[in-house]
Amino acid sequence: MPKPAIVCFLFSALFFSCNLVENDKREGAIARVHERYLYKEDLGDLLSKLEGDKDSATIVGNYINSWIQQELLLEKAELNLREDQKDFQKLIEDYRRSLIIYAFQKEWIKYNLDTIVGSEEIDSYYENNQANFELKENIVMARYVVAPNNAPKLKDLEKTIKGEGKNFRQDFHDYCLQYATIYQENDSTWMPLDEVLAKVPLEIDDEENFLRRNKFVFSVDTTNIYMLYIQDFKIKSSTSPLSFEREKIRSIIINQRKQALLSKMKEQMFNMALQKGKAEIY
């Protein structure tokens, strides 16, 4: 075969082969930016979450548009940044090291941390750190009820919410189950006053003055009646009661144990490495 014919044949074969590769890349693709392709399988997790969603087409379209924009932005950055500005190898390695260490420490804590915190330990921490437990808001122990304004036996309800009568707790509970839309019967738990007022809307200009002057409040509007009985209260900036801080203190103690456990583990590894010659300081 003449040389020109051979060259022509090889060129044609190469061109045909390139077209096959290009066609292979395009098969199943749903978007392209230059030589980079987005395929349907790349949207696997997204598509599974959107199954049956009426807005799925819009969400997928937005995802594709975002992918194209990101690819174009990456291309622009690659062209305009210096090589040293694109060298993130150290950052990547540092991040990888941090992730590995974090994963190890998490597992170490999981299997070695004592999470049982006794009442005595909590009490002791509270007594020794009361300066750290200043209230940032007004809190109350209270019972409250919201019921339709046509609810019956309001006088009886007032007596039970005030704690009058031998069986007032049961009577209050029974009334609320039958007529109330919202109620709180546990008056031994501290709650932020703002949380209570979100359920029992009262117009209060001065919360501290309100708490000092009112133990029982009755209010009514076009749809509901509201009753609030304040068993006890603590004013903002005063020392927070132990029962209000108990779970917070428990978390603090467990976090301190975590830090102590990690510090001990690091120190032991350090000393052992020096003793066995695995690490040296020059």
N, C-alpha and C positions, 0 to 999 in steps of 0.2 A: 504494500500500500504506500503511495507517495506520501512524503513527509507532510505537505500541507493538509492532505486528507486526514492523516493521523492527528495532527494538531487540532483540526476542526472537530474530529470525533471526540478527542479528549475534552475539548472545551464544551462541547454539547453535553457530554456525560457529566462533567462537573456542574454545569448549569442545571441539568435535570436533577442531580443529586441535591444541590442547594435548594431547589424548589421543593423536593420531597421533605427535607429537613424543615423548611419554612412552613410547609403545609402541616407537618406533624406538630409544630409548635402552636399553630393556629387552631388545631382541632381541639374542641372543648373550651377554647379561650372565650372570655366574655368581655375582655378589655385589653388594650395594648398601649404601651408608651415606648416608642422605638422598639428595642429588642426584648423588652420585658413584658410578660403576659400575666394576666390575672385569670385564673381558672375557676370553674364552678366549685371544684373540691376545696378551693381556698376559703370558700364561704360556708363550709360544712357546718361549723358550730352556730354561725349566725342563722343559717337556713333552718336548722333543727329547732332553734328557739322561736323562730317566726312562724312555724307551721300553724296554719289556721288563722293567722293574724290578718285582718282585712287591710292593714297598712303595709304588708310585707313588701309589695312591689316598690313603694316609695322608699322604705328603709333600705332595701337592697340597692336601689338607684343612688341613694345618697352615699352608701358605702362605696360603690364603684367610683362615683365622682370624687370622693375623698381620696381613694387610692390613687387615681390619676393625678390629682393635685399634689399628693405627697411624692409621687415618683418624679413629677416635673420639678418640684421644689428641691428634691435630692439632686437631680441632674444640674440644676442651676447652682447649687452649693458646690458640687464637685468641680464645676468649671471655674468658679470664682474664688475658691479658697486656696491658699497656698498649701503645699504638701505638709508642712509642719502643723498647719491649722487643722488638718484632717487626720492627724496621727493620734488616735484615741486608745492605742494599745495599752498604755499604762493605766488609763482610767478604767478600761475594760477589765484588766487583770486585777486592779484594786477592788473593783466591784464584785468580781467573781470570788476573790478571797473573802470579802466581807460576807457574801451570801453563804459560802461554805462554812465559815466560822459560826455564823448565826444559826445555820441549820444544826450544826453539831451541838452548840450550846443549848438550843431548844430541846434536843433529845436528851442531853445530859440532865437538864432541869426536870424534864418529864419523869425520868426514872429515879432521881435522887432527892427531889425536893419534898420536904415534909410540909403538907398544906393544912395540917390540923392546928388550929390556933385556939387555945383555951380561953375561957372567960377571964381568968386571973391575969393572963398576959395582956389581954385587951384593956382590962381595968387599970393595970399598972402603967401601960403606955399612955392612957388617957390622963391619969393623975400626974405623970411626969411631963406632959406636953400640953397642958391646958391652954397655954398662951397661943398654941397653934390652932385652937378650935374656937375661933371667934365667928359668930354667926354673920353670914353675909345677907341674910334676909329674915323677916319675921316668920316664926313657925308656931303652929298650934296643935293641940290635941282636941279633936272636935267630932261631934256628930252632926250630920246635915241630911236634909231630904228635899227633893224636888218632886212635886206631884201636880197633876192637873188642878186648875183652880176650882173645879167642881168636886174635888175629892171630899168625902164625908169625914165626920168625927175629928175636926181640926183641933178642938179643945183637948180631946184625948191624946192626939198626936203630940200636942205641945207638952202635956204632962210627961209622956214617956220619953220624949227627946231631952227633957230637962232632968231625967233620972228619977222622976217621982213614981212611987208605987213599988210594991214588993217584986213584981215580975216585969219591971219596966223594959229590960233588955229584950225579953222574949216578945213583949207586946209591941215594942218598936220594930223588931225584926218582922213580926207577922204583918203589921200595917204596911211596911215598906214592900214586902213581897206582893201584897195585894194591890196597892195603889201607886207606889212611887215609880218614877221613871229613872231617877238617880238617887242614890243614898250612900251614906257612909255610917256604919254603926260601930266601927272599932275606934273607940276614943282613947286608946292607950298607945297609939302610934303617932309620932310627930310627923307633921306635914307642913310644907311651905304654905303660908297663908295665900299666896298667889294662886296655888293649885286649887285651893278651896274656892276662892273667888271666881275661878274660871268655871266652876260648876254651879256656884250660888252667886249670881251677879248682883253685887251691891255697889252703890256709888259711895266710895270712901276717899276722902281727900287726905286724911292723915291716919295711916294704918296704926301707928303706935297709940294715938289718942283713942281710936276706935276700939282697940284691944283692951285698953285700960278701963273703958267706960261701958263696954257691952259684953254680956255673957250669953244672952239669948237675943236672936234677931229673927223677926218675922217680916216677910215681904211678899207682895203679890203683884202680878202684872196681868196682861190680857189673856195669858194662856196658863200660867203656872203659879203655884204657891211655893215659897222658899222658907225653910226653917233652918237655922244654924245655932247650935249650942256649943260654946267654947269651954271645954273642960279645963284647959291650961294653955299658957302661951309663953313664948320667949321673944324678947325684942332683939332686933338687929343690933349687932356689935356687942351683945352680951356673950357669955361663954355658952357654947353649944352643949346640950345635954348628951351624956354618954350614949344613951339609946339611939339618938339621932346619928351618931358618928360611928357606931359599932362596926358596920360593914366597911366603912372607909378605913378605919384603923386596921381591920383584918387585912385589907388589901395592902396597906403600908407595911405591915409586919411580914407578909409573904414576899413582897418586893425586896425588903431588906434581906430576907433569907436567900432570895435568888442571887443578889449581889454578893453576899458572903460566900455562898456556895461556889459561884464562878471564880471569885478571888482566891479561894482556897485551892480549887482545881488548877488554876493558872500557876499559883505559887508552887504547888507540888510538882507540876510538870517542869517548871523552870529549874527547881533544885535537883530533880532527878536527872534532867538532861545535862546539867553541869557535872554532877557526880559521875555519870557514865561516859563523859567525854563527847556526848552528842552535840553539845553546844559549848562554845568558848568565848570568853571576852578578852580581847587583846588590848 
